[in-house]
Amino acid sequence: MRLARLTFAGIHASTIAALVEAELDARGQRVDVVELPALTHRFGGERLVEVHIDDPTGRPELVIDTDKEDAVDAAEKVLAFIDGHSLA
């Protein structure tokens, strides 16, 4: 599966998105990374970051709790998710 766009939604999304984008660029994968920092998750408030493949029109593929994971761990989680989908 080739990703065209990866959308990060949440107040604390920018650092995670930047780390993921940098790694994807280093791998030579061209993916548009979009940030929607103004979105506040209805269940987790400001601490949850949603990760959507393409546009955030439905349920997110991943939800990251920034109280429990730092940006580096969260980025690794997103990259592992992408790698898992690439193999499928």
DSSP file (Angstrom, degrees, kcal/mol; ACC not computed):
  #  RESIDUE AA STRUCTURE BP1 BP2  ACC     N-H-->O    O-->H-N    N-H-->O    O-->H-N    TCO  KAPPA ALPHA  PHI   PSI    X-CA   Y-CA   Z-CA
    1    1 A M              0   0    0      0, 0.0     2,-0.6     0, 0.0    87,-0.1   0.000 360.0 360.0 360.0 124.7    0.0    0.0    0.0
    2    2 A R        -     0   0    0     83,-0.0     2,-0.3    84,-0.0    29,-0.0  -0.857 360.0-139.3 -97.6 124.7    1.4    3.4   -1.0
    3    3 A L        +     0   0    0     -2,-0.6     3,-0.1     1,-0.2    27,-0.1  -0.640  21.2 179.9 -82.3 137.9    0.5    6.2    1.2
    4    4 A A  S    S+     0   0    0      1,-0.4    28,-2.3    -2,-0.3     2,-0.3   0.748  72.1  11.4-100.4 -37.4   -0.4    9.5   -0.5
    5    5 A R  E     -a   32   0A   0     26,-0.2    49,-2.9     2,-0.0     2,-0.4  -1.000  54.8-164.7-146.1 142.4   -1.2   11.5    2.6
    6    6 A L  E     -aB  33  53A   0     26,-2.9    28,-2.7    -2,-0.3     2,-0.5  -0.995  16.1-159.4-126.5 122.8   -0.8   11.1    6.4
    7    7 A T  E     -aB  34  52A   0     45,-3.1    45,-3.1    -2,-0.4     2,-0.5  -0.907   5.4-164.9-111.8 128.2   -2.8   13.4    8.6
    8    8 A F  E     -aB  35  51A   0     26,-3.0    28,-3.1    -2,-0.5     2,-0.5  -0.942   9.9-170.7-108.4 126.4   -2.0   14.1   12.2
    9    9 A A  E     +aB  36  50A   0     41,-2.7    41,-3.0    -2,-0.5     2,-0.2  -0.972  37.0  71.8-124.6 123.5   -4.7   15.8   14.3
   10   10 A G  S >  S-     0   0    0     26,-1.7     3,-1.6    -2,-0.5     4,-0.2  -0.650  81.3 -91.8 148.9 156.5   -4.2   17.1   17.7
   11   11 A I  T 3  S+     0   0    0     28,-0.5     3,-0.4    37,-0.3    -1,-0.1   0.822 124.2  42.6 -62.4 -33.4   -2.6   19.9   19.7
   12   12 A H  T 3> S+     0   0    0     34,-0.5     4,-0.5    36,-0.2    -1,-0.3   0.001  86.4 103.0-101.9  28.1    0.6   18.0   20.3
   13   13 A A  H <>  +     0   0    0     -3,-1.6     4,-2.7     1,-0.2     5,-0.2   0.732  56.2  78.9 -83.7 -23.1    0.8   16.6   16.7
   14   14 A S  H  > S+     0   0    0     -3,-0.4     4,-2.2    -4,-0.2    -1,-0.2   0.869  94.3  44.6 -63.1 -42.4    3.5   18.8   15.2
   15   15 A T  H  > S+     0   0    0      2,-0.2     4,-2.2     1,-0.2    -1,-0.2   0.921 115.6  47.7 -68.3 -42.5    6.6   17.1   16.7
   16   16 A I  H  X S+     0   0    0     -4,-0.5     4,-2.4     1,-0.2     5,-0.2   0.935 112.9  49.0 -61.7 -46.5    5.4   13.6   16.0
   17   17 A A  H  X S+     0   0    0     -4,-2.7     4,-2.7     1,-0.2    -2,-0.2   0.896 110.1  51.4 -61.0 -41.4    4.5   14.6   12.4
   18   18 A A  H  X S+     0   0    0     -4,-2.2     4,-2.3    -5,-0.2    -1,-0.2   0.906 110.8  47.8 -64.0 -42.0    7.9   16.2   11.9
   19   19 A L  H  X S+     0   0    0     -4,-2.2     4,-2.0     2,-0.2    -2,-0.2   0.913 113.9  46.6 -65.4 -43.0    9.8   13.1   13.1
   20   20 A V  H  X S+     0   0    0     -4,-2.4     4,-2.6     2,-0.2     5,-0.2   0.926 112.9  49.8 -64.7 -44.5    7.7   10.8   10.9
   21   21 A E  H  X S+     0   0    0     -4,-2.7     4,-2.5    -5,-0.2    -2,-0.2   0.908 109.6  51.4 -61.8 -42.1    8.1   13.1    7.9
   22   22 A A  H  X S+     0   0    0     -4,-2.3     4,-2.2     2,-0.2    -1,-0.2   0.911 112.0  46.2 -62.1 -42.8   11.9   13.2    8.3
   23   23 A E  H  X S+     0   0    0     -4,-2.0     4,-1.8     2,-0.2    -2,-0.2   0.914 112.2  49.8 -67.4 -42.4   12.1    9.4    8.5
   24   24 A L  H  X>S+     0   0    0     -4,-2.6     5,-2.5     1,-0.2     4,-0.6   0.898 111.2  49.8 -63.8 -39.1    9.9    8.9    5.5
   25   25 A D  H ><5S+     0   0    0     -4,-2.5     3,-1.1     1,-0.2    -1,-0.2   0.912 108.7  52.7 -62.8 -42.3   12.0   11.5    3.5
   26   26 A A  H 3<5S+     0   0    0     -4,-2.2    -1,-0.2     1,-0.3    -2,-0.2   0.833 109.0  50.2 -62.7 -32.0   15.2    9.6    4.6
   27   27 A R  H 3<5S-     0   0    0     -4,-1.8    -1,-0.3     2,-0.1    -2,-0.2   0.584 117.2-114.8 -80.1 -10.8   13.7    6.4    3.3
   28   28 A G  T <<5 +     0   0    0     -3,-1.1     2,-0.6    -4,-0.6    -3,-0.2   0.627  68.7 142.2  83.6  13.8   12.8    8.0    0.0
   29   29 A Q      < -     0   0    0     -5,-2.5     2,-0.9    -6,-0.2    -1,-0.3  -0.793  43.4-147.0 -90.5 124.4    9.1    7.7    0.5
   30   30 A R        +     0   0    0     -2,-0.6     2,-0.4    -3,-0.1    -5,-0.0  -0.813  33.7 153.8 -96.2 106.7    7.1   10.7   -0.7
   31   31 A V        -     0   0    0     -2,-0.9     2,-0.5   -10,-0.1   -26,-0.2  -0.999  43.8-125.4-133.5 131.7    4.1   11.2    1.5
   32   32 A D  E     -a    5   0A   0    -28,-2.3   -26,-2.9    -2,-0.4     2,-0.6  -0.677  25.8-156.5 -74.8 123.8    2.3   14.4    2.2
   33   33 A V  E     -a    6   0A   0     -2,-0.5     2,-0.4   -28,-0.2   -26,-0.2  -0.922  11.0-171.0-106.3 120.6    2.2   15.0    5.9
   34   34 A V  E     -a    7   0A   0    -28,-2.7   -26,-3.0    -2,-0.6     2,-0.4  -0.908   6.9-156.2-114.6 136.8   -0.6   17.2    7.0
   35   35 A E  E     -a    8   0A   0     -2,-0.4   -26,-0.2   -28,-0.2     3,-0.1  -0.940  12.9-175.5-114.5 134.9   -1.1   18.6   10.6
   36   36 A L  E >   +a    9   0A   0    -28,-3.1   -26,-1.7    -2,-0.4     3,-1.4  -0.699  14.6 168.5-121.1  76.3   -4.4   19.7   12.1
   37   37 A P  T 3   +     0   0    0      0, 0.0    -1,-0.1     0, 0.0   -24,-0.1   0.700  66.2  66.6 -67.5 -19.2   -3.1   21.1   15.4
   38   38 A A  T 3  S+     0   0    0     -3,-0.1     2,-0.3   -28,-0.1   -27,-0.1   0.655  75.5 105.4 -78.2 -13.9   -6.4   22.8   16.3
   39   39 A L    <   -     0   0    0     -3,-1.4   -28,-0.5   -29,-0.1     2,-0.5  -0.499  53.0-163.1 -72.9 129.4   -8.4   19.5   16.7
   40   40 A T        -     0   0    0     -2,-0.3     6,-0.2   -30,-0.2     5,-0.1  -0.963  25.1-120.5-110.0 123.1   -9.1   18.4   20.3
   41   41 A H  B  >  -D   45   0B   0      4,-1.4     4,-1.8    -2,-0.5     7,-0.1  -0.375  16.2-133.4 -64.2 135.4  -10.1   14.8   20.6
   42   42 A R  T  4 S+     0   0    0      1,-0.2    -1,-0.1     2,-0.2     4,-0.1   0.728 100.9  34.0 -67.6 -21.8  -13.5   14.5   22.1
   43   43 A F  T  4 S+     0   0    0      2,-0.1    -1,-0.2     1,-0.0    -2,-0.1   0.752 128.8  30.6-102.1 -29.4  -12.5   11.8   24.6
   44   44 A G  T >4 S-     0   0    0      1,-0.3     3,-1.4     4,-0.0     4,-0.2   0.381  86.3-153.3-114.3   4.1   -9.0   12.7   25.5
   45   45 A G  B ><  -D   41   0B   0     -4,-1.8    -4,-1.4     1,-0.2     3,-0.5  -0.356  68.4 -14.0  62.2-133.3   -8.9   16.4   25.1
   46   46 A E  T 3  S+     0   0    0      1,-0.2   -34,-0.5    -6,-0.2    -1,-0.2   0.655 126.6  67.5 -81.0 -16.6   -5.5   17.9   24.3
   47   47 A R  T <  S+     0   0    0     -3,-1.4    19,-3.0    -6,-0.1     2,-0.4   0.676  82.8  83.1 -84.7 -14.5   -3.4   14.9   25.1
   48   48 A L  E <   - C   0  65A   0     -3,-0.5     2,-0.5    17,-0.2    -7,-0.4  -0.727  56.7-164.3 -94.9 138.3   -4.6   12.6   22.2
   49   49 A V  E     - C   0  64A   0     15,-2.5    15,-3.0    -2,-0.4     2,-0.4  -0.980  10.3-149.0-117.4 127.3   -3.2   12.8   18.7
   50   50 A E  E     -BC   9  63A   0    -41,-3.0   -41,-2.7    -2,-0.5     2,-0.5  -0.759   4.0-156.1 -94.9 142.1   -5.1   11.0   15.9
   51   51 A V  E     -BC   8  62A   0     11,-2.7    10,-1.9    -2,-0.4    11,-1.6  -0.981  15.5-177.9-120.2 122.8   -3.3    9.6   12.9
   52   52 A H  E     -B    7   0A   0    -45,-3.1   -45,-3.1    -2,-0.5     2,-0.6  -0.931  28.3-130.5-120.6 141.3   -5.3    9.2    9.7
   53   53 A I  E    S-B    6   0A   0     -2,-0.4     2,-0.2   -47,-0.2   -47,-0.2  -0.838  86.9 -21.8 -85.8 124.6   -4.4    7.8    6.3
   54   54 A D  S    S+     0   0    0    -49,-2.9   -47,-0.2    -2,-0.6    -2,-0.2  -0.548 128.4   0.7  70.2-134.3   -5.5   10.4    3.9
   55   55 A D  S    S-     0   0    0     -2,-0.2     2,-2.2     1,-0.1     3,-0.4  -0.542  72.5-114.7 -88.9 150.4   -8.2   12.8    5.2
   56   56 A P        +     0   0    0      0, 0.0    -1,-0.1     0, 0.0    -2,-0.1  -0.431  68.6 130.9 -80.6  68.6   -9.6   12.6    8.7
   57   57 A T  S    S+     0   0    0     -2,-2.2     2,-0.2     2,-0.1    -3,-0.0   0.612  71.8   1.4 -96.3 -13.6  -13.1   11.7    7.5
   58   58 A G  S    S-     0   0    0     -3,-0.4     0, 0.0     1,-0.2     0, 0.0  -0.500 110.1 -16.4-144.0-147.7  -13.7    8.7    9.8
   59   59 A R  S    S-     0   0    0     -2,-0.2    -1,-0.2     1,-0.1    -2,-0.1  -0.447  71.1-112.6 -68.6 136.6  -12.1    6.7   12.6
   60   60 A P        -     0   0    0      0, 0.0    -8,-0.2     0, 0.0     3,-0.1  -0.343   8.9-136.2 -70.0 152.3   -8.4    7.2   13.0
   61   61 A E  S    S+     0   0    0    -10,-1.9     2,-0.3     1,-0.2    -9,-0.2   0.837  90.4  14.9 -73.2 -34.2   -5.9    4.4   12.2
   62   62 A L  E     -C   51   0A   0    -11,-1.6   -11,-2.7     2,-0.0     2,-0.4  -0.985  61.4-160.7-138.6 149.0   -4.0    5.2   15.3
   63   63 A V  E     -C   50   0A   0     -2,-0.3     2,-0.5   -13,-0.2   -13,-0.2  -0.995  13.7-160.7-128.7 127.2   -4.5    7.3   18.5
   64   64 A I  E     -C   49   0A   0    -15,-3.0   -15,-2.5    -2,-0.4     2,-0.8  -0.918  10.7-147.2-112.4 128.7   -1.5    8.3   20.5
   65   65 A D  E >>  -C   48   0A   0     -2,-0.5     4,-1.8   -17,-0.2     3,-1.4  -0.842   7.4-163.3 -93.6 107.8   -1.7    9.4   24.1
   66   66 A T  T 34 S+     0   0    0    -19,-3.0    -1,-0.1    -2,-0.8   -18,-0.1   0.572  86.4  65.3 -73.8  -7.6    1.0   12.0   24.6
   67   67 A D  T 34 S+     0   0    0    -20,-0.2    -1,-0.3     1,-0.1     3,-0.1   0.754 113.9  31.7 -76.7 -25.3    0.8   11.6   28.4
   68   68 A K  T <4 S+     0   0    0     -3,-1.4     2,-0.4     1,-0.2    -2,-0.2   0.667 121.5  45.6-105.7 -22.3    2.1    8.1   28.0
   69   69 A E  S  < S-     0   0    0     -4,-1.8    -1,-0.2     4,-0.0     2,-0.1  -0.978  70.9-138.8-127.9 135.4    4.3    8.3   24.9
   70   70 A D     >  -     0   0    0     -2,-0.4     4,-2.5    -3,-0.1     5,-0.2  -0.346  39.3 -95.8 -81.3 173.9    7.0   10.8   24.0
   71   71 A A  H  > S+     0   0    0      1,-0.2     4,-2.6     2,-0.2     5,-0.2   0.861 122.6  51.6 -61.6 -38.7    7.3   12.1   20.5
   72   72 A V  H  > S+     0   0    0      2,-0.2     4,-2.2     1,-0.2    -1,-0.2   0.938 112.4  44.9 -65.9 -46.7   10.1    9.7   19.5
   73   73 A D  H  > S+     0   0    0      1,-0.2     4,-2.0     2,-0.2    -2,-0.2   0.902 114.0  50.7 -62.9 -40.3    8.1    6.6   20.7
   74   74 A A  H  X S+     0   0    0     -4,-2.5     4,-2.2     2,-0.2    -2,-0.2   0.912 109.3  50.3 -64.3 -42.4    5.0    7.9   19.0
   75   75 A A  H  X S+     0   0    0     -4,-2.6     4,-2.6     1,-0.2    -1,-0.2   0.907 109.6  51.0 -62.8 -41.2    6.8    8.4   15.7
   76   76 A E  H  X S+     0   0    0     -4,-2.2     4,-2.3     1,-0.2    -1,-0.2   0.878 108.8  52.2 -62.9 -37.1    8.2    4.9   15.9
   77   77 A K  H  X S+     0   0    0     -4,-2.0     4,-2.0     2,-0.2    -2,-0.2   0.912 110.7  47.2 -64.3 -43.2    4.7    3.6   16.5
   78   78 A V  H  X S+     0   0    0     -4,-2.2     4,-2.5     2,-0.2    -2,-0.2   0.919 112.4  49.4 -65.2 -44.0    3.4    5.4   13.4
   79   79 A L  H  X S+     0   0    0     -4,-2.6     4,-2.8     1,-0.2    -2,-0.2   0.881 109.6  51.5 -64.1 -38.5    6.3    4.2   11.3
   80   80 A A  H  X S+     0   0    0     -4,-2.3     4,-2.4     2,-0.2    -1,-0.2   0.894 109.7  50.7 -64.1 -39.1    5.7    0.6   12.4
   81   81 A F  H  X S+     0   0    0     -4,-2.0     4,-2.0     2,-0.2    -2,-0.2   0.937 111.6  47.2 -62.2 -46.9    2.1    1.0   11.5
   82   82 A I  H  X S+     0   0    0     -4,-2.5     4,-2.1     1,-0.2    -2,-0.2   0.924 112.1  50.1 -61.4 -44.7    3.1    2.3    8.0
   83   83 A D  H  X S+     0   0    0     -4,-2.8     4,-1.4     1,-0.2    -1,-0.2   0.897 108.9  52.5 -61.6 -40.4    5.6   -0.5    7.6
   84   84 A G  H  X S+     0   0    0     -4,-2.4     4,-0.8     1,-0.2    -1,-0.2   0.872 110.9  47.0 -63.1 -38.1    3.0   -3.1    8.6
   85   85 A H  H  < S+     0   0    0     -4,-2.0    -1,-0.2     1,-0.2    -2,-0.2   0.823 106.6  58.0 -73.2 -31.0    0.6   -1.7    6.0
   86   86 A S  H  < S+     0   0    0     -4,-2.1    -1,-0.2     1,-0.2    -2,-0.2   0.821 107.8  47.8 -67.2 -29.7    3.2   -1.7    3.3
   87   87 A L  H  <        0   0    0     -4,-1.4    -1,-0.2     1,-0.2    -2,-0.2   0.720 360.0 360.0 -82.0 -22.0    3.8   -5.4    3.8
   88   88 A A     <        0   0    0     -4,-0.8    -1,-0.2    -3,-0.1    -2,-0.2   0.485 360.0 360.0 -73.3 360.0    0.1   -6.2    3.7
